[in-house]
Amino acid sequence: QVQLVESGGGLVQAGGSLKLSCRASGRSFSSYSMGWFRQAPGKAREFVAAVNWSTSRTYYADSVKGRFTISRDNAKNTEYLQMNSLKPEDTAVYYCAAGPRGPMNKDDYDYWGQGTQVTVSS
């Protein structure tokens, strides 16, 4: 059974930092894209960042470039999202995802975590 379990969300002031983690289990992800998406209240789920598990190539939404960094630890089957210089508009539920295609289209992801809340106060 494939499981993606996020952790690391919380409440932070604008300008602060948070690091999200997503541990994957249940199958090999060696050829998969691992991504982060977010969904704010009343809005559609949007792409944030992704990393190709085998090539380590990374992708970012324009809104987070230069502030967020995605990485992965193959040995731990874990991906991370380091979020710096957070803004109130980054407030959302953040989801990690895994899929054989990706990297930026949510419809290309087969597996999803339960989500973790990130709230940035002004």
VMD Tcl script that builds the backbone (N, CA, C; Angstrom):
set m [mol new atoms 366]
animate dup $m
set s [atomselect $m all]
$s set {name element resname resid chain x y z} {
  {N N GLN 1 A 0.842 -1.191 0.000}
  {CA C GLN 1 A 0.000 0.000 0.000}
  {C C GLN 1 A 0.880 1.245 0.000}
  {N N VAL 2 A 0.686 2.091 -0.990}
  {CA C VAL 2 A 1.477 3.315 -1.094}
  {C C VAL 2 A 0.964 4.338 -0.099}
  {N N GLN 3 A 1.896 4.922 0.626}
  {CA C GLN 3 A 1.547 5.993 1.561}
  {C C GLN 3 A 2.507 7.156 1.412}
  {N N LEU 4 A 1.960 8.354 1.438}
  {CA C LEU 4 A 2.745 9.580 1.488}
  {C C LEU 4 A 2.309 10.316 2.743}
  {N N VAL 5 A 3.250 10.586 3.631}
  {CA C VAL 5 A 2.911 11.207 4.908}
  {C C VAL 5 A 3.691 12.501 5.053}
  {N N GLU 6 A 2.954 13.633 5.090}
  {CA C GLU 6 A 3.580 14.945 5.229}
  {C C GLU 6 A 3.718 15.312 6.696}
  {N N SER 7 A 4.671 16.181 6.953}
  {CA C SER 7 A 4.819 16.779 8.278}
  {C C SER 7 A 5.533 18.111 8.121}
  {N N GLY 8 A 5.463 18.926 9.179}
  {CA C GLY 8 A 6.225 20.164 9.192}
  {C C GLY 8 A 5.431 21.434 9.010}
  {N N GLY 9 A 4.136 21.328 8.772}
  {CA C GLY 9 A 3.340 22.541 8.634}
  {C C GLY 9 A 3.185 23.258 9.958}
  {N N GLY 10 A 2.593 24.456 9.899}
  {CA C GLY 10 A 2.360 25.213 11.122}
  {C C GLY 10 A 2.075 26.659 10.841}
  {N N LEU 11 A 2.167 27.453 11.901}
  {CA C LEU 11 A 1.908 28.889 11.831}
  {C C LEU 11 A 3.237 29.632 11.933}
  {N N VAL 12 A 3.445 30.568 11.013}
  {CA C VAL 12 A 4.687 31.336 11.009}
  {C C VAL 12 A 4.381 32.765 10.594}
  {N N GLN 13 A 5.185 33.702 11.044}
  {CA C GLN 13 A 5.007 35.096 10.646}
  {C C GLN 13 A 5.589 35.323 9.253}
  {N N ALA 14 A 5.072 36.326 8.591}
  {CA C ALA 14 A 5.599 36.697 7.279}
  {C C ALA 14 A 7.104 36.937 7.377}
  {N N GLY 15 A 7.824 36.419 6.393}
  {CA C GLY 15 A 9.278 36.511 6.392}
  {C C GLY 15 A 9.967 35.322 7.026}
  {N N GLY 16 A 9.192 34.487 7.686}
  {CA C GLY 16 A 9.764 33.325 8.364}
  {C C GLY 16 A 9.938 32.135 7.440}
  {N N SER 17 A 10.322 31.009 8.039}
  {CA C SER 17 A 10.628 29.801 7.275}
  {C C SER 17 A 9.954 28.587 7.889}
  {N N LEU 18 A 9.675 27.616 7.030}
  {CA C LEU 18 A 9.196 26.304 7.448}
  {C C LEU 18 A 9.802 25.272 6.516}
  {N N LYS 19 A 9.945 24.040 7.027}
  {CA C LYS 19 A 10.414 22.952 6.187}
  {C C LYS 19 A 9.411 21.813 6.264}
  {N N LEU 20 A 8.850 21.459 5.123}
  {CA C LEU 20 A 7.918 20.348 5.027}
  {C C LEU 20 A 8.665 19.078 4.634}
  {N N SER 21 A 8.186 17.961 5.151}
  {CA C SER 21 A 8.739 16.654 4.794}
  {C C SER 21 A 7.620 15.765 4.285}
  {N N CYS 22 A 7.986 14.847 3.407}
  {CA C CYS 22 A 7.024 13.871 2.905}
  {C C CYS 22 A 7.741 12.535 2.773}
  {N N ARG 23 A 7.324 11.583 3.594}
  {CA C ARG 23 A 7.935 10.265 3.548}
  {C C ARG 23 A 7.044 9.337 2.734}
  {N N ALA 24 A 7.647 8.685 1.757}
  {CA C ALA 24 A 6.917 7.796 0.861}
  {C C ALA 24 A 7.236 6.342 1.176}
  {N N SER 25 A 6.250 5.488 1.072}
  {CA C SER 25 A 6.451 4.065 1.315}
  {C C SER 25 A 5.487 3.249 0.475}
  {N N GLY 26 A 5.785 1.987 0.326}
  {CA C GLY 26 A 4.864 1.072 -0.336}
  {C C GLY 26 A 5.254 0.652 -1.735}
  {N N ARG 27 A 6.214 1.349 -2.331}
  {CA C ARG 27 A 6.666 0.946 -3.672}
  {C C ARG 27 A 7.962 1.696 -3.981}
  {N N SER 28 A 8.554 1.357 -5.100}
  {CA C SER 28 A 9.739 2.077 -5.544}
  {C C SER 28 A 9.323 3.339 -6.287}
  {N N PHE 29 A 9.979 4.442 -5.974}
  {CA C PHE 29 A 9.708 5.709 -6.638}
  {C C PHE 29 A 10.886 6.143 -7.498}
  {N N SER 30 A 11.717 5.180 -7.888}
  {CA C SER 30 A 12.976 5.510 -8.544}
  {C C SER 30 A 12.801 6.236 -9.869}
  {N N SER 31 A 11.686 6.054 -10.541}
  {CA C SER 31 A 11.495 6.739 -11.821}
  {C C SER 31 A 10.365 7.760 -11.755}
  {N N TYR 32 A 9.959 8.121 -10.582}
  {CA C TYR 32 A 8.820 8.997 -10.391}
  {C C TYR 32 A 9.221 10.461 -10.236}
  {N N SER 33 A 8.273 11.330 -10.491}
  {CA C SER 33 A 8.354 12.712 -10.051}
  {C C SER 33 A 7.682 12.812 -8.687}
  {N N MET 34 A 8.295 13.585 -7.815}
  {CA C MET 34 A 7.717 13.853 -6.497}
  {C C MET 34 A 7.445 15.349 -6.443}
  {N N GLY 35 A 6.241 15.700 -6.099}
  {CA C GLY 35 A 5.891 17.108 -6.159}
  {C C GLY 35 A 5.204 17.616 -4.908}
  {N N TRP 36 A 5.093 18.928 -4.840}
  {CA C TRP 36 A 4.320 19.614 -3.810}
  {C C TRP 36 A 3.286 20.493 -4.512}
  {N N PHE 37 A 2.075 20.422 -4.029}
  {CA C PHE 37 A 0.988 21.266 -4.497}
  {C C PHE 37 A 0.373 21.938 -3.278}
  {N N ARG 38 A -0.396 22.984 -3.507}
  {CA C ARG 38 A -1.070 23.646 -2.399}
  {C C ARG 38 A -2.456 24.077 -2.823}
  {N N GLN 39 A -3.312 24.188 -1.815}
  {CA C GLN 39 A -4.688 24.609 -2.077}
  {C C GLN 39 A -5.137 25.544 -0.975}
  {N N ALA 40 A -5.441 26.765 -1.370}
  {CA C ALA 40 A -5.969 27.758 -0.455}
  {C C ALA 40 A -7.497 27.684 -0.479}
  {N N PRO 41 A -8.157 28.165 0.579}
  {CA C PRO 41 A -9.624 28.113 0.611}
  {C C PRO 41 A -10.256 28.791 -0.595}
  {N N GLY 42 A -11.166 28.095 -1.246}
  {CA C GLY 42 A -11.866 28.664 -2.386}
  {C C GLY 42 A -11.085 28.691 -3.678}
  {N N LYS 43 A -9.889 28.111 -3.660}
  {CA C LYS 43 A -9.050 28.124 -4.867}
  {C C LYS 43 A -8.726 26.697 -5.307}
  {N N ALA 44 A -8.308 26.583 -6.562}
  {CA C ALA 44 A -7.926 25.284 -7.090}
  {C C ALA 44 A -6.559 24.872 -6.553}
  {N N ARG 45 A -6.313 23.579 -6.558}
  {CA C ARG 45 A -5.002 23.077 -6.147}
  {C C ARG 45 A -3.983 23.481 -7.205}
  {N N GLU 46 A -2.854 24.027 -6.761}
  {CA C GLU 46 A -1.865 24.527 -7.703}
  {C C GLU 46 A -0.490 23.923 -7.452}
  {N N PHE 47 A 0.259 23.844 -8.525}
  {CA C PHE 47 A 1.617 23.317 -8.474}
  {C C PHE 47 A 2.530 24.274 -7.715}
  {N N VAL 48 A 3.426 23.697 -6.898}
  {CA C VAL 48 A 4.411 24.490 -6.173}
  {C C VAL 48 A 5.831 24.137 -6.643}
  {N N ALA 49 A 6.176 22.850 -6.530}
  {CA C ALA 49 A 7.531 22.421 -6.889}
  {C C ALA 49 A 7.529 20.915 -7.127}
  {N N ALA 50 A 8.530 20.450 -7.874}
  {CA C ALA 50 A 8.652 19.013 -8.127}
  {C C ALA 50 A 10.112 18.664 -8.358}
  {N N VAL 51 A 10.430 17.393 -8.107}
  {CA C VAL 51 A 11.767 16.897 -8.356}
  {C C VAL 51 A 11.646 15.513 -8.991}
  {N N ASN 52 A 12.437 15.301 -10.029}
  {CA C ASN 52 A 12.472 13.975 -10.638}
  {C C ASN 52 A 13.328 13.075 -9.767}
  {N N TRP 53 A 12.761 11.940 -9.353}
  {CA C TRP 53 A 13.421 11.102 -8.354}
  {C C TRP 53 A 14.750 10.556 -8.850}
  {N N SER 54 A 14.869 10.295 -10.159}
  {CA C SER 54 A 16.095 9.681 -10.661}
  {C C SER 54 A 17.105 10.705 -11.179}
  {N N THR 55 A 16.640 11.805 -11.751}
  {CA C THR 55 A 17.571 12.785 -12.323}
  {C C THR 55 A 17.843 13.958 -11.389}
  {N N SER 56 A 16.995 14.119 -10.389}
  {CA C SER 56 A 17.080 15.248 -9.451}
  {C C SER 56 A 16.776 16.596 -10.092}
  {N N ARG 57 A 16.296 16.617 -11.306}
  {CA C ARG 57 A 15.910 17.891 -11.916}
  {C C ARG 57 A 14.738 18.471 -11.129}
  {N N THR 58 A 14.782 19.779 -10.910}
  {CA C THR 58 A 13.749 20.431 -10.107}
  {C C THR 58 A 12.941 21.420 -10.943}
  {N N TYR 59 A 11.729 21.651 -10.497}
  {CA C TYR 59 A 10.793 22.539 -11.166}
  {C C TYR 59 A 10.096 23.370 -10.096}
  {N N TYR 60 A 9.818 24.638 -10.407}
  {CA C TYR 60 A 9.178 25.528 -9.448}
  {C C TYR 60 A 8.124 26.389 -10.127}
  {N N ALA 61 A 7.078 26.676 -9.382}
  {CA C ALA 61 A 6.136 27.692 -9.818}
  {C C ALA 61 A 6.811 29.060 -9.724}
  {N N ASP 62 A 6.443 29.961 -10.616}
  {CA C ASP 62 A 7.056 31.291 -10.611}
  {C C ASP 62 A 6.874 31.995 -9.273}
  {N N SER 63 A 5.761 31.735 -8.614}
  {CA C SER 63 A 5.443 32.433 -7.370}
  {C C SER 63 A 6.355 32.048 -6.216}
  {N N VAL 64 A 7.062 30.938 -6.340}
  {CA C VAL 64 A 7.912 30.491 -5.225}
  {C C VAL 64 A 9.393 30.433 -5.597}
  {N N LYS 65 A 9.721 30.684 -6.847}
  {CA C LYS 65 A 11.131 30.626 -7.281}
  {C C LYS 65 A 11.974 31.582 -6.451}
  {N N GLY 66 A 13.118 31.081 -6.007}
  {CA C GLY 66 A 14.020 31.894 -5.207}
  {C C GLY 66 A 13.700 31.889 -3.727}
  {N N ARG 67 A 12.525 31.374 -3.356}
  {CA C ARG 67 A 12.142 31.323 -1.934}
  {C C ARG 67 A 12.022 29.890 -1.420}
  {N N PHE 68 A 11.547 28.988 -2.269}
  {CA C PHE 68 A 11.336 27.592 -1.883}
  {C C PHE 68 A 12.394 26.712 -2.541}
  {N N THR 69 A 12.780 25.652 -1.849}
  {CA C THR 69 A 13.725 24.686 -2.386}
  {C C THR 69 A 13.209 23.277 -2.137}
  {N N ILE 70 A 13.102 22.502 -3.204}
  {CA C ILE 70 A 12.680 21.108 -3.069}
  {C C ILE 70 A 13.916 20.220 -3.125}
  {N N SER 71 A 13.901 19.178 -2.328}
  {CA C SER 71 A 15.012 18.236 -2.329}
  {C C SER 71 A 14.489 16.860 -1.954}
  {N N ARG 72 A 15.336 15.854 -2.117}
  {CA C ARG 72 A 14.922 14.509 -1.731}
  {C C ARG 72 A 16.108 13.721 -1.208}
  {N N ASP 73 A 15.774 12.765 -0.355}
  {CA C ASP 73 A 16.761 11.851 0.206}
  {C C ASP 73 A 16.324 10.448 -0.221}
  {N N ASN 74 A 17.007 9.916 -1.216}
  {CA C ASN 74 A 16.600 8.615 -1.751}
  {C C ASN 74 A 16.653 7.515 -0.701}
  {N N ALA 75 A 17.685 7.565 0.140}
  {CA C ALA 75 A 17.855 6.513 1.141}
  {C C ALA 75 A 16.684 6.482 2.120}
  {N N LYS 76 A 16.103 7.640 2.371}
  {CA C LYS 76 A 14.991 7.731 3.319}
  {C C LYS 76 A 13.645 7.771 2.613}
  {N N ASN 77 A 13.648 7.727 1.282}
  {CA C ASN 77 A 12.400 7.843 0.518}
  {C C ASN 77 A 11.601 9.068 0.961}
  {N N THR 78 A 12.290 10.157 1.135}
  {CA C THR 78 A 11.670 11.355 1.683}
  {C C THR 78 A 11.994 12.560 0.810}
  {N N GLU 79 A 10.995 13.396 0.584}
  {CA C GLU 79 A 11.226 14.665 -0.099}
  {C C GLU 79 A 10.949 15.793 0.892}
  {N N TYR 80 A 11.562 16.926 0.616}
  {CA C TYR 80 A 11.463 18.076 1.507}
  {C C TYR 80 A 11.100 19.325 0.693}
  {N N LEU 81 A 10.488 20.267 1.388}
  {CA C LEU 81 A 10.234 21.573 0.807}
  {C C LEU 81 A 10.644 22.612 1.830}
  {N N GLN 82 A 11.786 23.245 1.593}
  {CA C GLN 82 A 12.255 24.332 2.439}
  {C C GLN 82 A 11.616 25.624 1.937}
  {N N MET 83 A 10.868 26.272 2.808}
  {CA C MET 83 A 10.148 27.486 2.429}
  {C C MET 83 A 10.696 28.665 3.221}
  {N N ASN 84 A 11.283 29.612 2.538}
  {CA C ASN 84 A 11.845 30.806 3.157}
  {C C ASN 84 A 11.081 32.044 2.697}
  {N N SER 85 A 11.276 33.130 3.413}
  {CA C SER 85 A 10.635 34.404 3.064}
  {C C SER 85 A 9.143 34.218 2.816}
  {N N LEU 86 A 8.503 33.531 3.717}
  {CA C LEU 86 A 7.091 33.213 3.530}
  {C C LEU 86 A 6.223 34.464 3.539}
  {N N LYS 87 A 5.165 34.419 2.730}
  {CA C LYS 87 A 4.227 35.527 2.586}
  {C C LYS 87 A 2.830 35.051 2.983}
  {N N PRO 88 A 1.961 35.962 3.392}
  {CA C PRO 88 A 0.593 35.551 3.722}
  {C C PRO 88 A -0.087 34.796 2.577}
  {N N GLU 89 A 0.233 35.133 1.346}
  {CA C GLU 89 A -0.388 34.453 0.208}
  {C C GLU 89 A 0.117 33.022 0.019}
  {N N ASP 90 A 1.114 32.611 0.806}
  {CA C ASP 90 A 1.554 31.207 0.791}
  {C C ASP 90 A 0.671 30.335 1.678}
  {N N THR 91 A -0.239 30.946 2.418}
  {CA C THR 91 A -1.130 30.199 3.294}
  {C C THR 91 A -1.999 29.237 2.489}
  {N N ALA 92 A -1.937 27.953 2.846}
  {CA C ALA 92 A -2.676 26.923 2.124}
  {C C ALA 92 A -2.444 25.583 2.801}
  {N N VAL 93 A -3.196 24.589 2.364}
  {CA C VAL 93 A -2.873 23.204 2.700}
  {C C VAL 93 A -1.896 22.710 1.643}
  {N N TYR 94 A -0.781 22.174 2.091}
  {CA C TYR 94 A 0.254 21.703 1.178}
  {C C TYR 94 A 0.191 20.175 1.100}
  {N N TYR 95 A 0.204 19.675 -0.132}
  {CA C TYR 95 A 0.117 18.244 -0.390}
  {C C TYR 95 A 1.366 17.767 -1.110}
  {N N CYS 96 A 1.899 16.633 -0.691}
  {CA C CYS 96 A 2.930 16.013 -1.500}
  {C C CYS 96 A 2.274 14.971 -2.396}
  {N N ALA 97 A 2.927 14.691 -3.511}
  {CA C ALA 97 A 2.358 13.797 -4.510}
  {C C ALA 97 A 3.467 13.053 -5.228}
  {N N ALA 98 A 3.115 11.896 -5.768}
  {CA C ALA 98 A 4.071 11.085 -6.525}
  {C C ALA 98 A 3.398 10.561 -7.778}
  {N N GLY 99 A 4.134 10.578 -8.885}
  {CA C GLY 99 A 3.564 10.082 -10.131}
  {C C GLY 99 A 4.632 9.751 -11.142}
  {N N PRO 100 A 4.304 8.869 -12.085}
  {CA C PRO 100 A 5.294 8.445 -13.088}
  {C C PRO 100 A 5.558 9.479 -14.173}
  {N N ARG 101 A 4.759 10.513 -14.215}
  {CA C ARG 101 A 4.941 11.528 -15.257}
  {C C ARG 101 A 5.239 12.869 -14.596}
  {N N GLY 102 A 4.249 13.680 -14.355}
  {CA C GLY 102 A 4.516 14.986 -13.790}
  {C C GLY 102 A 5.203 15.875 -14.823}
  {N N PRO 103 A 5.924 16.912 -14.467}
  {CA C PRO 103 A 6.047 17.257 -13.046}
  {C C PRO 103 A 5.086 18.322 -12.555}
  {N N MET 104 A 4.418 19.060 -13.485}
  {CA C MET 104 A 3.688 20.234 -13.021}
  {C C MET 104 A 2.170 20.091 -13.100}
  {N N ASN 105 A 1.709 19.019 -13.727}
  {CA C ASN 105 A 0.268 18.836 -13.891}
  {C C ASN 105 A -0.238 17.888 -12.808}
  {N N LYS 106 A -1.164 18.347 -11.982}
  {CA C LYS 106 A -1.630 17.510 -10.882}
  {C C LYS 106 A -2.310 16.239 -11.368}
  {N N ASP 107 A -2.829 16.257 -12.573}
  {CA C ASP 107 A -3.490 15.067 -13.114}
  {C C ASP 107 A -2.501 13.955 -13.453}
  {N N ASP 108 A -1.204 14.261 -13.461}
  {CA C ASP 108 A -0.184 13.258 -13.756}
  {C C ASP 108 A 0.336 12.565 -12.504}
  {N N TYR 109 A -0.239 12.900 -11.362}
  {CA C TYR 109 A 0.201 12.302 -10.107}
  {C C TYR 109 A -0.815 11.263 -9.651}
  {N N ASP 110 A -0.303 10.096 -9.255}
  {CA C ASP 110 A -1.171 8.993 -8.856}
  {C C ASP 110 A -1.406 8.915 -7.356}
  {N N TYR 111 A -0.453 9.386 -6.595}
  {CA C TYR 111 A -0.518 9.215 -5.136}
  {C C TYR 111 A -0.414 10.575 -4.454}
  {N N TRP 112 A -1.199 10.730 -3.379}
  {CA C TRP 112 A -1.265 12.007 -2.662}
  {C C TRP 112 A -1.193 11.779 -1.166}
  {N N GLY 113 A -0.553 12.722 -0.477}
  {CA C GLY 113 A -0.582 12.720 0.971}
  {C C GLY 113 A -1.859 13.353 1.482}
  {N N GLN 114 A -1.986 13.399 2.805}
  {CA C GLN 114 A -3.210 13.899 3.420}
  {C C GLN 114 A -3.232 15.418 3.532}
  {N N GLY 115 A -2.089 16.041 3.346}
  {CA C GLY 115 A -1.998 17.494 3.414}
  {C C GLY 115 A -1.551 17.985 4.777}
  {N N THR 116 A -0.865 19.115 4.776}
  {CA C THR 116 A -0.446 19.761 6.014}
  {C C THR 116 A -0.678 21.258 5.882}
  {N N GLN 117 A -1.236 21.859 6.928}
  {CA C GLN 117 A -1.609 23.269 6.876}
  {C C GLN 117 A -0.400 24.164 7.115}
  {N N VAL 118 A -0.262 25.142 6.253}
  {CA C VAL 118 A 0.737 26.201 6.438}
  {C C VAL 118 A -0.011 27.524 6.516}
  {N N THR 119 A 0.181 28.246 7.593}
  {CA C THR 119 A -0.465 29.536 7.782}
  {C C THR 119 A 0.597 30.586 8.028}
  {N N VAL 120 A 0.571 31.643 7.202}
  {CA C VAL 120 A 1.541 32.723 7.323}
  {C C VAL 120 A 0.796 33.976 7.747}
  {N N SER 121 A 1.121 34.497 8.904}
  {CA C SER 121 A 0.443 35.689 9.413}
  {C C SER 121 A 1.205 36.944 9.001}
  {N N SER 122 A 0.432 38.010 8.805}
  {CA C SER 122 A 1.059 39.269 8.361}
  {C C SER 122 A 1.472 40.126 9.542}
}
mol reanalyze $m
mol bondsrecalc $m
mol representation Tube
mol addrep $m
